[in-house]
Amino acid sequence: MNKTNPMKRIYNSRLFWILVSLAASFALWMYVIGVDTDEYSAVFRDVPVQLVGDETLRESRNLVITDLDTKAVTVTVTGPRRLVTSLTSADLTAQVDVSRLTRASYTSQQVNIVFPSSVSGSVQATRRTPEAVSFMVANLTKKDVPVRGGFAGTLEEGYTAESPVFSPSVITVYGSEAYLQNIDYAWVTFGQDMVVSSTYSVDTGFTLMDTNGEPCTYENLTFSDDTVEAALPVLQVKQVPLDVDLIEGAGATRATTKISIEPEFVTLAGDSAILGGLNKIVLGTIDLTDFSTTYSETYSITVDNELRNLTGVTEATVSVEVVGLETRTYSVTNLSYTNLPEGLEAEIMTETVDVVLRGTAEQLDAVKSENIRAVADLTDYKDSTGTYMVPVRFRIDGDTAVGAIGETGDYTVSIEIRKAKA
């Protein structure tokens, strides 16, 4: 019969190894606890300084903090190694309470180190460098500064831009008088690398500038607006020809006239919706029967109120010359009237009227005085009696291309109008 080694039975026992594992875990736990609870110190640099109560100081006492001598401190933290080593400088804050200050002065205040809630009460700041922060308590003042700026992009060809527009156009800056006195304006640069063909706008920040065009210090300044809307009004540019309308007559048509307009074009800028459909500007209407061979007049160049005349010229001179036609004078004896109102009778006192006709030489050669009739229209004389100089219109038999030269009223006949006898 084989005998089993007692030690071997113990080593092969499951209970034995469970007890060994528990003992090892307990020993390791005791070691970690001992290490984690050892007092440990570490130095944290660049811990940010934070003012507490500065808004209350500003709003209730009209005071502002300036010239802070340091914005960060170095802190030595002591506590359990496990907690201290879990921290970074960003987890700490060096607070300075300014809420109890009541007047403008240069002062120093102690720094209070604030830890995260997860370690607060378990660690402590054993050293601060510096222990206190010095600064100026100044009276709060304000200054209104204009907003200026420039577009840093590019306009597409065929477009122009007006001056940039900023909203708001004035910014109120709040702070110490020492920092406000050098501020002259707020500068905005916008549209970098943009290529635009329509009005462009963007919300953007600004830079405070002094009278020399150099950036100013921003320390402890606040603003009525932190951003502005910068807009560049962009307009289409178009060269538009000038023209006149013609009333053809007395043998003259657009084909037989030479029209000269100075200037020929004006350059306009405006919304493409308006400018796109504008192909010419009509200065006025010229009746070709009002003159014999030449005509000259100055007209105003009128454009839509929403368009800009970049040329700057507001008047144009129009010259018209009738070419290829001649004029001749004829004595007309065939005089008559029409549209005599009821209850009236009339008698033409004039015996002959001289009229100037215009046409080609061949057309004028074919016209005889006896083929010309001068007719007076008495429609508007229904309430009139007496002798009147009544305008006449000429009717030419056979060739309608020839016509009389002159304005309405240039040719008249004397007509006596009287009540008809019962």
Secondary structure, 3 states (H helix, E strand, C coil): CCCCCHHHHHHCCHHHHHHHHHHHHHHHHHHHHHHHCCEEEEEEEEEEEEEECHHHHHHHHCEEEECCCCCEEEEEEEEEHHHHCCCCHHHCEEEEECCCCCCCEEEEEECEEECCCCCECCEEEEEEECCEEEEEEEEEEEEEEEEEEEECCEECCCEEECCCEEECCEEEEEEEHHHHCCCCEEEEEECCCCEECCCEEEEECCEEECCCCCECCCCCCEECCCCEEEEECEEEEEEEEEEEEEECECCECHHHEEEEEECCEEEEEECHHHHCCCCCEEEEEEEHHHCCCEEEEEEECCCCCCCEECCCCCEEEEEEEECCCEEEEEEECEEEEECCCCCEEEEECCCCEEEEEEECHHHHHCCCHHHEEEEEECHHHCCCCEEEEEEEEEEECCCCCCEECCCCCCCEEEEEEEECCC
